């Protein structure tokens, strides 16, 4: 049985129950007796299935074509290969390709493009070599960009040079698409001079070539060169395309250039590019990375059509800005809009649950990844994506559900250093110092090399568990035993550890003698320890150092105010508030939240916007009254003084 018959039997078996309906003319709006018009309709339908990744419908059409003898045409073969490739069914696409005897250049190109689109560059390159060895089909201007892209992914420099030299034989040495692929390759491997020479020698440079230069420089981090090329492009009166806009926006996003980003936005609006999904997505990303959440959200809300990248971008913008409640709300809107979250969505949303300790929401999202089939491939085998697994693990650990975290960790097939760090940090931050140290030992025994984050977790665990001597040992030997040089975060952990243990003199000595320049993180840790133990003298020294290093940070003022307040020195508290007003230092209002059955409720200091605000305050007043009956008198003046900061 040949390959075509194997595929025919496979498809008919899978879609046997559909065959009675497939023959109806209403499916493709074609007649029951196949004709050339039917073939054109099928090809158009397959292209639509490829565009929408609709594998089920694509197999229906393929089955109908098999039954009616419409699979022998080069057009149908190319369309089928393209459809299966776009739907990530490379095995089926390859069966069709191998079963086709009279292959034209479009058939070869479709199969190569399918391999590349699915990350199989080695297969694409081998197919290109096979095509050249056969010598029957002459490659065209679509073949070479695919071959160059495959070589680029494989870093086959010599092969690309061979392709470049051979272009003259086919009269494609000045073709814009082939040249742009070469420019992208040369810039990718930092052969800047070759890329520039090729670009300058071309007799005509259209917008495709300019885009190749801009995007090529952007991808290797040479943002200034990318901007210079964009400036040259404008001087030569080449009208930027929407791809130019997305490329230059990526540069401005990386450089944080909001002003020029707004200018490009204005140009995009003038040219009518703003309505393009890719341009809108780039604008959302640019405004978000430049911390302009309002404009990012405005663009998102104006979009008539949104794809998965639109939702992921705006969700990421809110998460990066610290709006965790907004992140979860957008995730809900995304699902209500019928857009299926992907791995990127999940790894963006779960940290919001971690930050808000929203365990129920986190479990719900974890459950969704299982029920939706996101964590299974087409054969039903579980997919182990390390980034998604770590996001789930981190959520359980930070939400305090260490049992669930441990169970999930044990089931993880692949564990990287981040996986171990999450467990170490999780045990440490919840006071299980010994468990954190056991996890660190197991990590080393498993052959995973600790990094800087690992030792932050270990030292933090020692700090929370009061294991001072052991913490000192880790700091002293981390470079010698593991090759990790202590950073300011490690010294801050040890200062915090000594401070928690009441050894303030040792903590102060370490803060002033550590072999790293004075850092506000260390001094804030020391100041917090002084507040815990009521040492006003050392607290004032620490506060003085903090105001010298970082005079505009509100946290230092709050900490010293709390020290004075705990000692009953309310005049000093008032002086701190006065100093803050003079220096225009503003404290971010305190925020707390609670997760209930119907979602997360967020409360900000002094905020009465919650719909149940009156009932909540009435309940609090009743509880305060009960406490007073038992002799408790709230320290109202101190509490109000701190809150007003």
PyMOL commands that set and color helices and strands:
alter all, ss='L'
color gray80, all
select helices_A, chain A and resi 3-14+16-22+36-52+55-67+74-86+90-99+105-117+121-134+141-154+157-170+176-188+192-201+207-219+223-235+242-255+258-271+277-289+293-302+308-320+324-336+343-356+359-371+386-398+402-411+417-429+433-445+452-465+468-482+488-500+504-513+520-533+536-549+554-566+570-582+613-629+636-643
alter helices_A, ss='H'
color red, helices_A
select strands_A, chain A and resi 591-596+599-604
alter strands_A, ss='S'
color yellow, strands_A
deselect
rebuild
show_as cartoon
